Amino acid sequence: MEPRTARVLVLYTGGTIGMEKTQSGYQPKTGFLQKQIKRLPMLYDEDFMATRKNQQQTQSESLELEELAMPVSPYNVRVLYYIKEYVPIKDSSNLMIEDWVMMALDIQKHYDSYNGFVVIHGTDTMAYTASALSFMMENLGKTIVLTGSQVPIYEQRNDGRDNLLGALMIAGHYIIPEVGLYFGGCLYRGNRATKVDAGSFSAFDSPNLPPLVTMTVKIDVQWDAIFRCNNTTSFTVHTKMNPNIGLLRLFPGITAMTVKSFLQPPMQGVVLQTYGAGNAPNNRSDLINEIKQATDRGVIIVNCTQCIHGPVVDAYATGRTLIDAGVVPGSDMTPEAALTKLSYVLGHDHLTVKERQELMRRNLRGELKVAQSQEQFSLKDSEFIEAVACSLHIGSSEEMRYIRRALLPVLMCCASSSGSVQTLQKLLDQGADPNGNINYDGRTPLHIACLNGNLEIARFLLQHGASVHVRDRFNRSPLEDAIKFRHQKVVELLVETGATLGRSTSEIAAEVCCLAAKNRVDDLRLWGTASADLNGVDYDGRTPLHVVSTMPRR
């Protein structure tokens, strides 16, 4: 079977990975990284590129970006990628909010043209950029991976090859609708990652959340842990980030004047790093008074612990003192996530202080752990799963997890086919993945709802994180299923939520020309609803109008 093709846009902002060794030390050099990549067979299939002819016109070619091809993976996928190198290449220590905005806008501009995105970035501020982008990307439905290295990619011992390879594999093979950070064989949620080691290949960690993907002999994706937003609105980018933010770390003996000076205008948001589980001295009324006066003025102060592991809690009187002074508990957010989230929230000018504080408490992109409900879900809540487990004489929690992973996708697709919202909700409560697939066709519950024309089920799945970008074994999206089976309302819903055809102009034109030849006017209207270019040319250079004009009159 022909390999599936995935297209990935790589934004090369800078970093050690592409630096050249000079007499003055490592320095960035334009075009150097791409030259080195072509020497690495795991990243560049030279034979394939040498025999590739008659390439179709793509968005990347109009940008004059060279096409690079990886070898076909064991999963029968060939990743084609295109590197956009920023000029000038920047050291990550020099990046500003404006650079985050530029990256975000580049992704937005080319969002519909690529299956995934990789951002090559220096390690020093990578966690800040990953956190910032996670908040700026609203209703994200595709994979974005940041990566880099501690040692340039051309050195004999380096981490750049594996990091770039892993990032491209993930972005080209999986729909993980998050901003991730890939380093040292692990994909971390971007707003959960922090740099922990300046001299190790394991430079990053995610202290309060396990990796989303681990790459060893096999690629292990923790689908249950993937954060999924409400997908009933289309992808957009929030670019207004407030720069009047800061980070203040408490220490024994800090003076009230220091705190007062730090909290003065134009400061609007502060991450306050406190001791232990979020504690501050409750016998220092001078400090607390300065903090209280700042929150009364509308300064949003978020309490984060100085510890690497663990959340802020209000179990101690010293922690309650800050809450009484108007400080927002930051749960288990990293300082990088809390700071960039403040910038994002403060960028919403129309919100009141209370509404901004509420947003800081809320889990927007999986950046913090919310208080758990007293009611815990168990596999025993599903009589069917329990019965299967009993019949197979399951005797360990690990075996139960295997049963759960195998059966929940089956039940989700069955519930979607039968049109039972109630059953879908119960399965989601059990931890089912709304994007899980069960059979050789690779169809998801959303595929099934769309081909059945069940508008209610399709809307429900989208509201609970189903992706419009998932494709089945035949490389068909839910939108194409809805078009094929002529479900106008479902097509309109999918387009409204950001679904695109995701095919080349010539492929779409070939489909549309075929419909024109068969006089399928209603089908042509559906393709038009899906934003197909009805003036596109097929492989023979013909438009649908050409086809119609050559047909015999009836």
Disulfide bonds with the S-S distance in Angstrom:
none
